[in-house]
Amino acid sequence: MCYDISFTVNIRAIQDYFPDLVFDEQIDLEFGPVDHVQGVGVFSKYPVLYRNREDGQLHCDRFEWGIIPFYEKEEPALLVRNKYVNIRAERILDDPKSYWYKIRNRRCLIPVTGIFEHRTIVGWKKKVPYLIKPAQDELFFLPGLYSIAEIVDKTTGELVKRKTFGLITRAANALMRQIHNDGENRYRMPLFVSLAKATEWLQEELTPDQYRNLLAAEIPASALDAYPVYTIRSPKGRPDGLWKTAPYHWEQLPALGVGDPA
């Protein structure tokens, strides 16, 4: 699953794509560039675009990555919340019992400049991380869903409004199958969409056919750039001092498709 992303521009760059965007008061307009943001286990606060239900305008605010369902009144356990970092596209419209179906109309966009995924290679102790992005786009937008819950602050006893989001994933294309090739959620990838489709995602209303077509979008493998990078989750910096998004040469790294687990 996709638990790691990058945002190597300043947050103000989003307005080049959405000129009428309203930045909420609490957002830090100096956010970015950031080479690595982790969702799972950390639940980082991150800029998210959404349509405000009070004024109908597109807003940007920092939400926590990792959905807290709106009915929760206490902080979910770590292992529980980790399951709400990513959202399977197949469950949004076709699983009425899922939480994703309940919040299907709370749509948002996650602005990123790249996503990281880890590749397993038979005989290697560690997985090799790759950075993946659309070949033609410096900044792009991943569809997601958001939730707002009021959680009891155990220190004060007050209800605190928590804005959270999850990133939508779908079945992987040919390239991503060779990178995200292991684990319980192998052969998955984020829902990459064009700017036109990202804009459509934030319309006030979507017909069922529009919604289903957006969830079915599959970016061709040829439209993605992917290259190996140095370990991204280590507290230590890279030995060459470069950003985590920079390409890294791994000795004797086999070509994609070679050394895949059975």
N, C-alpha and C positions, 0 to 999 in steps of 0.2 A: 504494500500500500504506500501511498505518498504521504510521508510524515515530515518532509523537509523541503523547504522552498527558499528562493532568494529574491531580493528586491534591491537591485544595485543602482537605483535612481532615487531622486528625491520625490517625496509624495506629491509635490506640486505638479509633477509630470503627468499625473492622471488627468488633469484638466485639459491637456492637449487632445485627449480622446473623448472626454465628457465636459465640454466647456461650461455647461450650466450646473455642474456639480456643486453642492453645498457642503462645505467642511463643517462638521459639528464643532461646537466651541471647545470641547475637551480634547480635541485631537491635536497632536504635536505636528505642526506644519514643517518642522525640520526633520521629520522621520525619514530615514534612509540617507545614503545607501547602506544596505545591510547584506552581507554576503551569504548568511545562513540564518534561517528561522526554523525552529523545530516545534512541531505540534505535539506529538505523542509524549506523555509524561511531563511536559513542560507547560502546555496550554498557553503559549505566548499570545500577547495582545498584538493585533495586526490590523492594518487598515482594510476595511471592507466597504464595498458600495452596496447600497440598498435603497429601496424606494420608501421614503418616510410615509407612514399611513395617515399622518395628521395633515401634512401640506401637499402630499402627492409628488414631491420633488425628489430627485436623486440626491442622496446624502452619502457622506463618507465619514466613518467613525472607526475607532479601534475596538474590535470585538476580540474575545478570547477564542482561540482555536480549540475546539472540543465542545460539542453541544452539551448544554445542561437542559433537559426537558423542562418545559414551562410549569409542569405540575410539581417539580421538586421544591422542597422548602429547606433542605439541608444539602451541604456539599457532597456530591457523589464520591464514592470510593475511587481511588486512582485507577484500578483495573477496570472498573465500570466505565469511567469517563473515557478511557483510552479507546473504547469501542465506538465512541461517538465523534472521533476525529474525522473519519471518512464516511461517505454515504454511498451505498451502492445504488446506481441509477435504476436498476431493475426493480428496486423495492419502493420507489417513490410513487409510481402510478399503479403498480400491479400487486401491491401487498397492502390492502386496506388496514391490516392489523399493525403495521409498522408505524413507528413514530414519524418516519419520513413522510408517510402519506398524510398524516395530520398537519404537518407544517409545509406541505408542498407549495403553498402560495407565498411562503416567506422566502423569496428568492433573493440571492445576493451574488456579487462577483468578488473574486479574490484577485487583486492585481499582483502579478509576479513577473520576474524577468527570467526565471528558470525554476525547474523542479529537480530534486535529486531522487535517484532510485538506486538500490543496491543489487548487484549481480553476484550470484553464487557460482563458483568455479570448482569443479571436482578436484580435490587434492589441495586446495587452498584453505588455510585456517580462517582467514578473514574474507568477508565480502568486499567487492570493489564498488565504490560509489561512482555513479555517472551523473553528469548534469545534462538535462534534456530541455530543449526549448524549440519553438517554431523557428525555422531557418530564417525567415524574413522579418521577425518581430523582436524588437528590443524589449518592449513591454507588452504583455498580453493579459487576458482576464479569464480566470477559471470559474465556471458556475458553481454555486454552493447554495446551501439553505442556512437560515439563521433561526435562533430561538432566543426568547427573553424570559428569564426566570427571576423570581424574587427569593433570594436565599437569606436565611437568618444568619446575621453576623453573631458568632458565639461570644464575642467580646462585649458587644453593646446590646444584643438582643433585638436589634433593628433589622428590618427587611432591606436588603441591598439589591438593586436591580443589576442583573448580570446579563450582558449581551454576548452571545456565543455563536459560533458558526462551524459548519462542517463542509468539507470539500467533496464534490461528487466524483466518483470513479465509475469506469465502465470496463468492458473486456478490452484487453490490450491489442494493439495492432501488431504487425509482424516484427517491427523493431523492438517495441517494448516487451514483447514476449521473450526476447533474448536477453533482456536486461533484468526485468523483474521475473526471474525464472525459478523462484524457490519460495517456500514458506506457505503458510495457511492461505494467504491471499495472493499467491502468485498469479501471473498472467492478468494483472489489473493495471490500469493507468488512469490518470486524471482525465476528465472530460475536456479535451482541448477544443475550443471553438473559435471561429473567426470573430473579428470585431463586430461585424453585422449581426451575427448570432448572439454575441454577448450583449449587444444593445437590445436585441429582441427579448432576451432572457429577463431584462428588467422592465419590460412593459407592465403596465398596471394589470392587464388581463391577458391570459393566454388561453386559446382554445385547446381542447384536449389533443387535437391533431398537431398544433404548434408545439405543445409541450413534449409530446412523444417524439416528434421529429428532432427537436433540440437534444433530447436525451440520447437519440440514436446517432448523433453526429460522430463520425470517425475521421480523424486526421490521417492522411496517408503517411506511411513510414518515410517516404521520400521528402515530406515537408518538414521533418524534424531534424535538428542537429543533436548529436549525442556524443559525449566524449568522457573518458575517465577522469576523475579528480582525486585529490588526496582525501584521506579519512576526514569526514566532516563533523563527527560528533565528539572527537577528542578535545579535551580542554586545552591541549597544547596546539600551538600554531603549526603551520606547515614548515618543514625544514628549509624551504626556499624563501619563506617570508611572504609568499603571494597569497592572494585571496583564495578562499575555498572554492570559488567558481572557476579558477584558472585550471587549464588542462594539466594533468600530471602523468608522467611516464612511469608505468609499473613494469618492472623487469619481467620479461617472459610472459606478459599478458597474452593469453590466446585470443584469437579473433572472436567476435560475437558468433554464437552458435556452436563454438567448440568448447568442450568441457562442461556442458550443461548437465545438471543432475538428472537422473533417470526419472 
